[in-house]
Structures are given as C-alpha cells and as structure tokens.
C-alpha cells in the first residue's frame, strides 16, 4: 500500500543518532554509522524524528510500504516504560490519529498495563507547532474604525481547522456552534468569514481527496458525544463529490446518538449561495 513514511538522505546523515530517541516506535536504528529505517511496519510517517536532525537529512515521502501496525509498535513501546507509553499516546493524539490511539489503548487494556493520564495541553513534543490547539477568541486584535469599510477582520476563532488535526477534547468545542465546511468553500464564497465564521468554530475537510473518511466520522461522533454541541452548519460546493460532507456529518450524529440542529448551505462555482 502507498502511505507516508520517513526517508533518510544517507549522503547528508552524519550518524549523530539524535533522531533515534524521538522515534519511540523503534523504526530507526544506527547501522554502519548512518541512521536507517529498519521497519516500514513501525514507521507511522508523522515525522516526530525530523526536528532532531541537525543536517536536514530526514523528510517524509509517500511510497509503497508495509501497513503501519499499532499493535506491533506497542510491543516495543511498553518496553520503554510509562513515560514512553505516555509520549507515544500523546504523539498520536496531537496528530489526530484517533484510530491508532484507540488501538494503543486497547493493547494496554488487553495486557493489563496502566493507561497513563495525559498532561495539560502543551506545545507538541514532536516539533509541530502548526498543529497546536489554539482558541483564537482570546486577545483577538481589533481593527480601528478609521481604517474604513475596506478593512476586513478575520473571524477565525480556533486553530487548527482541519479535521485531521483537530483534538476532539479541545476546550473551545464545548457548547460550540460548529461550521463544518468543505475545503474549497472558503475560496469560492467571498463573504465566508462574515457569513459563517463569526462566533462559530470551524472544521474543514475534503470529502473527495481526503483518505479514510471513516476516521472523520469517528472523530466527529466523538466531538458530538462529549462536547454538547449547540448547532452544526454545513457548507459545501454544488459539485456532486461535495455531498460527502452531509453524509459524514449525519453518520457521525447517528454514531454519537445525538440530534443536533443542522443547517445546510451550498456554494455555487461562481461563488453564490444556492
């Protein structure tokens, strides 16, 4: 199968081994003076090791590779003790890998191993500040009135906005009014911020190009189940493939056994609401 996986430039690699501690999955080893990817099976492709390389010898590529196996990985993880288990679980959560996180928890339960409690939210240990959860309602800048009507203020209230990266436990989701939008809508509809974002939490994805939509259903279901969501507004393009937004949202509601107020908006290819 094709998936994302670590690639090491052997010409650049100095063999410093800085990357190896940052791969708790055990996919990297130092062999013949170079860092080597010794198992496709263990590499999750999320790139926690990249930041540790001082010579930029590590990247992520998409290629044919063995499917990642969380149960095999956990056999290595538990050997490192409680702190390694805790770091691995947080790594999966921070990257939105809810399905793998659930598999890791299941492994611990099956083997009667204590499940460590997460710390309070902090910057990501894998060096991915772009995915750190942020409530942008705090200290939102105000545009002075004298700048005139031409100035437009962002109404974005949360970060990240991509469902793949979103943490279902984020505090800004509590009692939120959600706007769940297909990726293209914000570019097609010029008044997107003013019409849809004010006082709402944004979640975006592409039902056509994103893979593993079942994971999206599970993540949305978890949000609906635990966050007491007030309302959901869907925004999608008029093209047929965008109909997947409605399917995913409704299936998530059924899975969560929730009946939430739902509004549906369609944007035409010429940027109008239809």
DRENTOR-14163 format. One line per 3 residues: their letters; for each residue z, x, y of N, C-alpha, C. Coordinates in nm, 3 decimals, m for minus. Atoms other than C-alpha are relative to their C-alpha. Layout:
% residues N
A = Z X Y Z X Y Z X Y; ... .
***
This chain:
% residues 274
XXX = 0.000 0.084 m0.119 0.000 0.000 0.000 0.000 0.088 0.125; m0.001 m0.073 m0.126 m0.055 0.108 0.362 0.125 m0.036 0.078; m0.116 0.026 m0.084 0.256 0.148 0.574 0.028 0.123 0.086 .
XXX = m0.036 m0.111 m0.087 0.411 0.368 0.842 0.093 0.096 m0.072; m0.077 m0.102 0.071 0.557 0.695 0.720 m0.002 0.129 0.081; m0.012 m0.124 m0.077 0.666 1.032 0.860 m0.109 0.099 m0.041 .
XXX = 0.096 m0.108 0.023 0.407 1.308 0.897 0.055 0.127 0.065; m0.053 m0.128 m0.050 0.511 1.674 0.939 m0.115 0.098 0.017; 0.100 m0.104 m0.026 0.283 1.932 1.102 0.059 0.134 m0.044 .
XXX = m0.059 m0.122 0.057 0.356 2.237 0.887 m0.025 0.122 0.089; 0.027 m0.113 m0.088 0.195 2.472 1.140 0.103 0.008 0.113; m0.100 0.002 m0.107 0.445 2.361 1.406 0.142 0.019 m0.053 .
XXX = m0.136 m0.001 0.055 0.750 2.332 1.179 0.053 0.142 m0.012; m0.064 m0.132 0.004 0.987 2.630 1.218 0.103 0.011 m0.111; m0.100 m0.002 0.106 1.217 2.532 0.931 0.142 m0.002 0.050 .
XXX = m0.136 0.003 m0.056 1.517 2.476 1.158 0.091 m0.099 m0.072; m0.073 0.102 0.078 1.622 2.177 0.942 0.081 m0.096 0.085; m0.073 0.095 m0.085 1.753 1.982 1.243 m0.027 m0.144 m0.037 .
XXX = 0.038 0.137 0.031 1.570 1.675 1.119 0.070 m0.057 m0.123; m0.049 0.046 0.130 1.732 1.658 0.777 0.127 m0.085 0.011; m0.119 0.086 m0.011 2.078 1.524 0.880 m0.030 m0.138 0.057 .
XXX = 0.035 0.129 m0.060 1.904 1.246 1.074 m0.082 m0.089 m0.094; 0.068 0.082 0.100 1.738 1.118 0.756 0.099 m0.029 m0.114; m0.099 0.030 0.104 2.027 0.964 0.560 m0.063 m0.054 m0.127 .
XXX = 0.067 0.053 0.119 1.771 0.808 0.326 m0.032 0.109 m0.100; 0.025 m0.111 0.091 1.715 1.155 0.178 m0.146 0.026 m0.026; 0.144 m0.020 0.020 1.339 1.163 0.226 m0.045 0.141 0.037 .
XXX = 0.038 m0.134 m0.047 1.340 1.512 0.384 0.083 0.108 m0.068; m0.068 m0.119 0.050 1.425 1.850 0.235 m0.066 0.123 0.058; 0.055 m0.128 m0.044 1.381 2.210 0.344 m0.047 0.076 m0.124 .
XXX = 0.059 m0.067 0.116 1.144 2.376 0.095 m0.095 0.108 0.050; 0.083 m0.114 m0.039 0.986 2.721 0.134 m0.006 0.018 0.151; m0.010 m0.024 m0.144 1.104 2.739 0.493 m0.061 m0.107 0.088 .
XXX = 0.059 0.108 m0.077 0.948 2.410 0.600 0.067 m0.132 m0.037; m0.046 0.135 0.030 1.072 2.052 0.631 m0.110 m0.073 m0.075; 0.099 0.070 0.082 0.899 1.845 0.364 0.045 m0.143 m0.025 .
XXX = m0.026 0.137 0.042 0.873 1.475 0.295 m0.011 m0.002 m0.152; m0.001 m0.016 0.145 0.977 1.474 m0.070 m0.016 m0.133 m0.073; 0.012 0.128 0.069 0.958 1.100 m0.139 m0.048 m0.108 0.096 .
XXX = 0.047 0.116 m0.075 0.743 0.825 0.009 0.095 m0.118 m0.020; m0.086 0.111 0.039 0.981 0.590 m0.169 0.119 m0.014 0.093; m0.121 0.001 m0.080 1.273 0.687 0.056 m0.027 m0.007 0.151 .
XXX = 0.028 m0.004 m0.145 1.095 0.713 0.396 m0.026 m0.141 0.051; 0.018 0.135 m0.054 1.133 0.393 0.598 m0.101 m0.005 0.114; 0.103 m0.005 m0.103 0.886 0.510 0.863 0.047 m0.036 0.139 .
XXX = m0.052 0.040 m0.130 1.117 0.421 1.153 0.020 0.118 0.096; 0.002 m0.118 m0.086 1.132 0.778 1.283 0.133 0.047 0.055; m0.130 m0.046 m0.049 1.504 0.846 1.316 0.007 0.152 0.010 .
XXX = m0.004 m0.147 0.006 1.434 1.213 1.241 m0.079 0.066 0.113; 0.095 m0.062 m0.093 1.170 1.268 1.511 0.070 0.065 0.117; m0.066 m0.053 m0.120 1.409 1.320 1.804 0.067 0.134 m0.024 .
XXX = m0.071 m0.124 0.029 1.580 1.608 1.624 m0.091 0.121 m0.004; 0.094 m0.112 0.012 1.264 1.820 1.603 m0.024 0.064 0.136; 0.014 m0.064 m0.131 1.261 2.078 1.887 m0.143 0.044 0.032 .
XXX = 0.137 m0.049 m0.022 0.890 2.161 1.843 m0.104 m0.112 m0.017; 0.091 0.116 0.011 0.741 1.809 1.812 m0.093 0.010 m0.121; 0.081 m0.013 0.121 0.625 1.871 1.457 m0.004 m0.128 m0.081 .
XXX = m0.011 0.122 0.079 0.704 1.518 1.341 m0.056 m0.120 0.075; 0.056 0.122 m0.056 0.512 1.198 1.404 0.006 m0.109 m0.108; 0.011 0.109 0.096 0.468 0.859 1.239 m0.147 m0.036 m0.015 .
XXX = 0.138 0.040 0.025 0.136 0.777 1.075 m0.001 m0.121 m0.094; 0.016 0.110 0.094 0.004 0.479 0.881 m0.097 0.044 m0.109; 0.084 m0.044 0.111 m0.131 0.565 0.537 0.046 m0.067 m0.128 .
XXX = m0.040 0.049 0.131 m0.122 0.474 0.172 0.128 0.071 m0.046; m0.127 m0.059 0.043 0.231 0.529 0.042 0.070 m0.096 m0.095; m0.081 0.085 0.087 0.472 0.404 m0.221 0.082 m0.097 0.085 .
XXX = m0.085 0.095 m0.074 0.656 0.091 m0.109 0.142 0.055 0.016; m0.138 m0.038 m0.026 0.991 0.169 0.053 0.093 m0.084 m0.086; m0.090 0.068 0.092 1.273 0.079 m0.188 0.144 0.016 0.049 .
XXX = m0.134 m0.008 m0.058 1.605 m0.003 m0.019 0.108 0.024 m0.105; m0.101 m0.020 0.105 1.799 m0.016 m0.348 0.002 0.146 m0.046; 0.005 m0.142 0.035 1.679 0.335 m0.441 0.063 0.084 0.109 .
XXX = m0.057 m0.073 m0.114 1.770 0.456 m0.093 0.152 m0.011 0.000; m0.145 0.020 m0.004 2.119 0.305 m0.116 0.072 0.082 m0.107; m0.061 m0.087 0.102 2.184 0.504 m0.434 0.032 0.137 0.060 .
XXX = m0.027 m0.126 m0.069 2.157 0.815 m0.213 0.100 m0.018 0.113; m0.085 0.024 m0.117 2.328 0.664 0.091 0.147 m0.001 m0.037; m0.142 0.016 0.034 2.653 0.576 m0.085 0.066 0.132 m0.038 .
XXX = m0.056 m0.131 0.034 2.695 0.935 m0.199 0.055 0.070 0.125; m0.045 m0.063 m0.125 2.744 1.031 0.167 0.127 m0.056 0.057; m0.126 0.057 m0.046 3.046 0.808 0.212 m0.016 m0.109 0.105 .
XXX = m0.005 0.118 m0.087 3.148 0.532 0.451 m0.078 0.018 0.129; 0.067 m0.020 m0.129 3.016 0.686 0.774 m0.152 0.003 m0.014; 0.145 m0.002 0.023 2.669 0.747 0.627 m0.049 m0.142 m0.028 .
XXX = 0.036 0.140 0.027 2.660 0.390 0.494 m0.006 m0.078 0.132; m0.009 0.071 m0.128 2.764 0.261 0.836 m0.118 0.035 0.090; 0.112 m0.045 m0.084 2.500 0.470 1.016 m0.132 m0.059 m0.050 .
XXX = 0.124 0.054 0.057 2.228 0.352 0.778 m0.014 m0.149 0.029; 0.004 0.143 m0.028 2.317 m0.016 0.820 m0.032 m0.027 0.147; 0.027 0.017 m0.143 2.316 0.020 1.199 m0.145 0.036 0.032 .
XXX = 0.138 m0.042 m0.016 1.984 0.204 1.182 m0.096 m0.115 m0.033; 0.085 0.112 0.040 1.827 m0.092 1.000 0.012 m0.115 0.099; m0.020 0.111 m0.093 1.981 m0.349 1.235 m0.066 0.027 0.134 .
XXX = 0.053 m0.033 m0.131 1.877 m0.165 1.551 m0.152 m0.008 0.004; 0.146 0.006 0.007 1.516 m0.162 1.433 m0.050 m0.137 m0.047; 0.041 0.134 0.036 1.515 m0.531 1.344 m0.039 m0.018 m0.145 .
XXX = 0.036 0.009 0.142 1.483 m0.464 0.970 0.103 m0.084 m0.075; m0.102 0.089 0.056 1.690 m0.767 0.870 m0.011 m0.013 m0.152; 0.017 0.016 0.145 1.540 m0.798 0.523 0.056 0.121 m0.074 .
XXX = m0.052 m0.121 0.063 1.619 m0.434 0.436 0.152 0.007 0.015; m0.144 0.001 m0.022 1.965 m0.471 0.589 0.068 m0.092 m0.101; m0.057 0.094 0.098 2.031 m0.773 0.366 m0.002 0.061 m0.140 .
XXX = 0.007 m0.065 0.131 1.917 m0.573 0.063 0.108 0.107 m0.014; m0.103 m0.103 0.003 2.151 m0.288 0.156 0.139 m0.061 m0.021; m0.128 0.071 0.015 2.445 m0.530 0.190 0.015 m0.051 m0.143 .
XXX = m0.003 0.050 0.137 2.355 m0.684 m0.146 0.031 0.111 m0.099; m0.029 m0.115 0.086 2.357 m0.339 m0.308 0.149 0.033 0.004; m0.142 m0.032 m0.013 2.707 m0.272 m0.171 0.086 m0.104 m0.073 .
XXX = m0.076 0.106 0.066 2.832 m0.608 m0.298 m0.009 0.013 m0.152; 0.019 m0.012 0.144 2.684 m0.556 m0.643 0.080 0.115 m0.059; m0.071 m0.118 0.050 2.856 m0.219 m0.670 0.145 0.006 0.049 .
XXX = m0.140 0.011 m0.045 3.189 m0.338 m0.520 0.038 0.112 0.098; m0.024 m0.102 m0.103 3.159 m0.095 m0.227 0.031 m0.071 0.131; m0.041 0.062 m0.126 3.331 m0.181 0.101 m0.115 0.000 0.100 .
XXX = 0.104 0.012 m0.103 3.091 m0.306 0.368 0.063 0.035 0.135; m0.063 m0.041 m0.127 3.176 m0.119 0.692 m0.034 m0.096 0.112; 0.021 0.088 m0.114 3.216 m0.326 1.007 m0.071 0.078 0.111 .
XXX = 0.075 m0.070 m0.106 2.973 m0.243 1.291 0.085 0.026 0.122; m0.065 m0.028 m0.127 3.091 m0.080 1.612 m0.057 m0.092 0.107; 0.057 0.072 m0.113 3.040 m0.241 1.950 m0.135 0.061 0.033 .
XXX = 0.136 m0.042 m0.027 2.680 m0.219 2.070 m0.005 0.124 0.089; 0.014 m0.126 m0.072 2.588 0.132 2.186 m0.147 0.042 m0.003; 0.137 m0.050 0.012 2.266 0.326 2.253 m0.031 0.042 m0.143 .
XXX = 0.038 m0.021 0.138 2.074 0.372 1.930 0.019 0.145 m0.044; m0.021 m0.135 0.049 2.166 0.676 1.717 m0.130 0.071 m0.033; 0.126 m0.062 0.040 1.801 0.732 1.630 m0.086 0.036 0.119 .
XXX = 0.075 m0.046 m0.115 1.696 0.807 1.986 m0.109 m0.095 0.044; 0.100 0.100 m0.039 1.509 0.481 2.056 0.057 m0.088 0.111; m0.062 0.078 m0.106 1.649 0.368 2.395 m0.084 m0.120 0.041 .
XXX = 0.086 0.112 m0.035 1.349 0.138 2.439 0.030 m0.126 m0.077; m0.033 0.119 0.077 1.489 m0.097 2.176 0.146 m0.043 0.020; m0.139 0.038 m0.022 1.849 m0.110 2.304 0.008 m0.137 0.067 .
XXX = m0.013 0.135 m0.054 1.959 m0.469 2.373 0.054 0.005 0.143; m0.045 0.003 m0.140 1.994 m0.541 2.746 m0.007 m0.143 0.053; m0.002 0.128 m0.069 2.097 m0.850 2.937 m0.041 0.028 0.144 .
XXX = 0.054 m0.034 m0.131 1.879 m0.821 3.248 0.045 m0.095 0.109; m0.054 0.089 m0.103 2.056 m1.107 3.423 0.106 0.071 0.083; m0.103 m0.077 m0.070 2.323 m0.854 3.519 m0.066 0.092 0.101 .
XXX = 0.051 m0.086 m0.107 2.251 m0.681 3.852 m0.150 m0.013 0.020; 0.142 0.021 m0.026 1.905 m0.837 3.881 m0.027 0.024 0.149; 0.029 m0.029 m0.140 1.751 m0.697 4.203 m0.056 m0.122 0.072 .
XXX = 0.051 0.109 m0.082 1.676 m0.940 4.484 m0.107 0.054 0.094; 0.107 m0.040 m0.091 1.351 m0.918 4.679 0.029 m0.060 0.136; m0.031 0.054 m0.133 1.419 m0.951 5.054 m0.102 m0.105 0.041 .
XXX = 0.087 0.110 m0.039 1.278 m1.269 5.203 m0.108 0.046 0.096; 0.098 m0.043 m0.098 1.097 m1.073 5.475 m0.124 0.063 m0.063; 0.120 m0.055 0.063 0.856 m0.932 5.219 m0.109 m0.104 m0.011 .
XXX = 0.102 0.103 m0.005 0.679 m1.266 5.235 m0.033 m0.059 m0.135; 0.030 0.075 0.121 0.529 m1.500 4.980 m0.080 0.080 m0.101; 0.082 m0.079 0.092 0.308 m1.229 4.830 0.085 0.071 m0.105 .
XXX = m0.087 m0.071 0.094 0.610 m1.067 4.662 0.043 m0.095 m0.111; m0.040 0.079 0.116 0.692 m1.191 4.313 0.109 0.073 m0.075; m0.112 m0.062 0.072 1.024 m1.123 4.143 m0.011 m0.028 m0.149 .
XXX = m0.003 0.019 0.145 1.046 m1.069 3.771 0.111 m0.097 m0.038; m0.099 0.095 0.050 1.227 m1.350 3.592 0.047 0.037 m0.141; m0.038 m0.043 0.134 1.274 m1.150 3.271 0.151 0.020 m0.009 .
XXX = m0.146 m0.002 0.011 1.634 m1.188 3.150 0.054 0.079 m0.118; m0.050 m0.071 0.119 1.651 m0.984 2.830 m0.096 0.110 m0.041; 0.079 m0.107 0.060 1.529 m0.672 2.656 0.065 0.041 m0.132 .
XXX = 0.145 0.012 0.009 1.372 m0.619 2.408 m0.044 m0.145 m0.008; 0.054 0.135 0.008 1.142 m0.920 2.398 m0.076 m0.023 m0.130; 0.073 0.015 0.126 0.952 m0.851 2.074 0.096 m0.042 m0.112 .
XXX = m0.085 0.051 0.107 1.095 m1.048 1.783 0.032 0.107 m0.104; m0.021 m0.109 0.097 1.055 m0.742 1.558 0.122 0.083 0.037; m0.107 m0.089 m0.047 1.311 m0.554 1.771 0.127 m0.076 0.039 .
XXX = m0.112 0.079 m0.051 1.542 m0.839 1.868 0.118 m0.002 m0.096; m0.123 0.010 0.078 1.903 m0.837 1.749 0.050 m0.144 0.004; m0.045 0.140 0.000 2.000 m1.192 1.640 0.142 m0.019 0.050 .
XXX = m0.139 0.009 m0.045 2.360 m1.113 1.736 0.016 0.031 0.148; m0.009 m0.032 m0.143 2.275 m1.026 2.099 0.073 m0.111 0.075; m0.085 0.098 m0.068 2.524 m1.194 2.330 m0.079 m0.092 0.092 .
XXX = 0.075 0.084 m0.093 2.257 m1.322 2.571 m0.070 m0.117 m0.070; 0.061 0.110 0.073 2.126 m1.550 2.295 0.093 m0.121 m0.014; m0.097 0.107 0.017 2.444 m1.759 2.289 m0.029 m0.115 0.096 .
XXX = 0.028 0.120 m0.079 2.370 m2.116 2.410 m0.124 0.013 0.087; 0.117 m0.029 m0.082 2.034 m1.990 2.538 m0.106 m0.109 m0.009; 0.125 0.074 0.003 1.721 m2.179 2.631 m0.108 0.104 m0.029 .
XXX = 0.096 m0.101 0.044 1.452 m1.986 2.444 m0.141 m0.036 0.042; 0.144 0.014 m0.015 1.089 m1.934 2.537 m0.061 0.090 m0.107; 0.060 m0.075 0.111 0.904 m1.827 2.221 m0.151 m0.001 0.022 .
XXX = 0.139 m0.006 m0.046 0.558 m1.705 2.319 m0.084 0.095 m0.085; 0.097 m0.092 0.059 0.252 m1.555 2.156 m0.030 0.110 0.101; 0.014 m0.117 m0.086 0.182 m1.208 2.294 m0.100 m0.020 0.115 .
XXX = 0.108 0.007 m0.098 m0.139 m1.299 2.478 0.029 m0.094 0.117; m0.018 0.105 m0.100 0.002 m1.589 2.679 0.042 0.054 0.137; m0.047 m0.055 m0.127 0.175 m1.376 2.943 m0.113 0.064 0.080 .
XXX = 0.115 m0.059 m0.068 m0.158 m1.211 3.023 m0.100 m0.107 0.042; 0.098 0.104 m0.029 m0.366 m1.529 3.017 0.048 m0.097 0.108; m0.053 0.098 m0.095 m0.135 m1.751 3.223 0.068 0.072 0.116 .
XXX = m0.043 m0.080 m0.115 m0.085 m1.605 3.570 0.140 m0.034 0.048; m0.129 0.045 m0.051 0.226 m1.809 3.651 0.109 0.005 m0.107; m0.089 m0.002 0.117 0.408 m1.714 3.329 0.146 0.018 0.040 .
XXX = m0.140 m0.027 m0.038 0.724 m1.574 3.495 0.063 m0.122 0.065; m0.060 0.110 m0.076 0.781 m1.861 3.737 0.011 m0.126 m0.083; 0.003 0.124 0.078 0.687 m2.138 3.494 0.094 0.004 m0.119 .
XXX = m0.065 m0.002 0.130 0.850 m2.018 3.174 0.127 0.086 m0.009; m0.108 m0.096 0.025 1.098 m1.731 3.218 0.130 m0.028 0.074; m0.122 0.018 m0.079 1.345 m1.846 3.482 0.109 m0.068 m0.082 .
XXX = m0.119 0.051 0.072 1.687 m1.899 3.318 m0.024 m0.016 m0.150; 0.025 0.006 0.142 1.537 m1.852 2.972 0.001 0.140 m0.062; 0.008 m0.124 0.077 1.550 m1.583 2.703 m0.135 0.003 m0.070 .
XXX = 0.136 m0.011 0.052 1.206 m1.457 2.598 m0.003 0.067 m0.137; 0.029 m0.059 0.131 1.096 m1.390 2.240 m0.151 m0.005 m0.018; 0.145 m0.005 0.014 0.739 m1.275 2.173 m0.040 0.059 m0.135 .
XXX = 0.061 m0.059 0.118 0.525 m1.201 1.867 m0.143 m0.049 m0.011; 0.138 0.043 0.022 0.167 m1.236 1.743 m0.013 m0.053 m0.142; 0.010 0.057 0.135 0.119 m1.476 1.450 m0.125 0.045 m0.075 .
XXX = 0.124 m0.045 0.064 m0.225 m1.325 1.383 0.009 0.145 m0.046; 0.005 m0.144 0.027 m0.169 m0.948 1.394 0.128 0.056 m0.060; m0.125 m0.051 0.054 0.199 m0.903 1.306 0.005 m0.023 m0.151 .
XXX = m0.012 0.012 0.145 0.277 m0.846 0.940 0.137 m0.058 m0.038; m0.126 0.050 0.056 0.550 m1.002 0.723 0.062 m0.109 0.087; m0.049 0.110 m0.082 0.585 m1.329 0.913 0.120 m0.070 m0.061 .
XXX = m0.117 0.058 0.065 0.841 m1.441 0.657 0.129 0.060 0.058; m0.115 m0.065 m0.062 1.080 m1.189 0.812 0.029 m0.063 0.135; m0.019 0.066 m0.129 1.022 m1.354 1.151 0.067 m0.136 m0.018 .
XXX = m0.062 0.129 0.027 1.110 m1.692 1.004 0.148 0.017 m0.028; m0.139 m0.025 0.035 1.431 m1.549 0.860 0.082 0.041 0.123; m0.074 m0.046 m0.118 1.526 m1.380 1.188 0.023 m0.116 0.098 .
XXX = m0.017 0.115 m0.088 1.462 m1.691 1.398 0.100 m0.100 m0.058; m0.096 0.091 0.064 1.652 m1.901 1.145 0.142 0.047 0.023; m0.134 m0.054 m0.023 1.949 m1.671 1.183 0.045 m0.023 0.144 .
XXX = m0.032 0.025 m0.140 1.932 m1.698 1.563 0.036 m0.147 0.020; m0.027 0.143 m0.014 1.913 m2.078 1.542 0.134 m0.037 m0.063; m0.119 0.037 0.075 2.200 m2.088 1.292 0.129 0.046 0.068 .
XXX = m0.126 m0.059 m0.048 2.454 m1.867 1.473 0.017 m0.005 0.151; m0.009 m0.016 m0.145 2.375 m1.885 1.846 0.005 m0.131 0.078; m0.010 0.129 m0.070 2.396 m2.260 1.927 m0.106 m0.013 0.111 .
XXX = 0.110 0.002 m0.096 2.055 m2.254 2.097 m0.014 m0.139 0.062; 0.012 0.129 m0.070 2.013 m2.527 2.362 m0.137 m0.063 m0.019; 0.135 0.054 0.007 1.636 m2.563 2.357 m0.097 0.113 m0.032 .
XXX = 0.106 m0.095 0.032 1.315 m2.393 2.245 m0.130 m0.051 0.060; 0.132 0.031 m0.053 0.989 m2.390 2.437 m0.099 0.099 m0.060; 0.101 m0.087 0.060 0.683 m2.254 2.255 m0.121 0.008 0.094 .
XXX = 0.122 m0.019 m0.079 0.384 m2.108 2.441 m0.099 0.077 m0.086; 0.100 m0.068 0.081 0.067 m2.019 2.255 m0.139 m0.024 0.057; 0.137 0.015 m0.045 m0.305 m1.979 2.316 m0.067 m0.117 m0.073 .
XXX = 0.069 0.113 0.061 m0.556 m2.254 2.234 m0.079 0.041 m0.125; 0.076 m0.044 0.117 m0.722 m2.039 1.965 0.076 m0.037 m0.128; m0.065 0.050 0.123 m0.653 m2.154 1.605 0.108 0.091 m0.057 .
XXX = m0.097 m0.091 0.062 m0.468 m1.840 1.491 0.136 m0.007 0.068; m0.127 0.008 m0.073 m0.201 m1.903 1.756 0.085 m0.117 m0.047; m0.078 0.111 0.053 m0.097 m2.219 1.575 0.114 0.046 m0.088 .
XXX = m0.106 m0.055 0.083 0.118 m1.992 1.362 0.134 0.003 0.070; m0.127 0.000 m0.075 0.380 m1.989 1.640 0.080 m0.125 m0.035; m0.068 0.127 0.030 0.462 m2.355 1.582 0.049 m0.003 m0.145 .
XXX = m0.038 m0.001 0.141 0.465 m2.309 1.204 0.126 0.083 m0.023; m0.113 m0.091 0.019 0.707 m2.016 1.221 0.128 m0.059 0.060; m0.117 0.057 m0.066 0.943 m2.186 1.467 0.054 m0.119 m0.078 .
XXX = m0.046 0.120 0.071 0.955 m2.514 1.274 0.057 0.035 m0.137; m0.055 m0.041 0.129 1.006 m2.342 0.939 0.137 0.064 0.018; m0.130 m0.062 m0.027 1.291 m2.141 1.092 0.106 m0.106 0.026 .
XXX = m0.095 0.108 m0.026 1.456 m2.460 1.215 0.041 m0.069 m0.129; m0.031 0.061 0.130 1.431 m2.614 0.869 0.093 0.090 m0.080; m0.081 m0.096 0.076 1.575 m2.298 0.714 0.142 0.006 0.054 .
XXX = m0.132 m0.006 m0.063 1.862 m2.298 0.964 0.071 m0.135 m0.001; m0.053 0.136 0.002 1.914 m2.674 0.918 0.047 m0.043 0.140; m0.029 0.033 m0.139 1.901 m2.721 1.294 m0.109 m0.090 0.056 .
XXX = 0.093 0.087 m0.069 1.739 m2.991 1.505 0.014 0.027 0.150; m0.012 m0.047 m0.139 1.685 m2.823 1.843 m0.114 m0.061 0.083; 0.102 0.053 m0.091 1.499 m2.969 2.143 m0.117 0.098 0.005 .
XXX = 0.117 m0.086 0.012 1.143 m2.835 2.113 m0.111 m0.049 0.091; 0.115 0.031 m0.086 0.866 m2.824 2.373 m0.115 0.094 m0.037; 0.118 m0.075 0.043 0.511 m2.704 2.311 m0.101 0.008 0.115 .
XXX = 0.096 m0.021 m0.107 0.274 m2.552 2.568 m0.119 0.081 m0.055; 0.121 m0.071 0.040 m0.087 m2.440 2.512 m0.071 0.053 0.123; 0.072 m0.065 m0.110 m0.270 m2.194 2.736 m0.146 0.016 m0.041 .
XXX = 0.142 m0.013 0.030 m0.649 m2.208 2.752 m0.047 0.143 0.027; 0.054 m0.134 m0.019 m0.870 m1.899 2.751 m0.032 0.031 0.147; 0.019 m0.025 m0.142 m0.934 m1.946 3.123 0.130 m0.009 0.079 .
XXX = m0.130 m0.015 m0.064 m0.561 m1.937 3.193 0.063 m0.126 0.052; m0.059 0.126 m0.044 m0.475 m2.304 3.235 0.085 m0.060 m0.110; m0.079 0.074 0.099 m0.210 m2.517 3.066 m0.079 m0.124 m0.042 .
X = 0.076 0.115 0.050 m0.374 m2.777 2.844 0.090 m0.090 m0.085 .
***
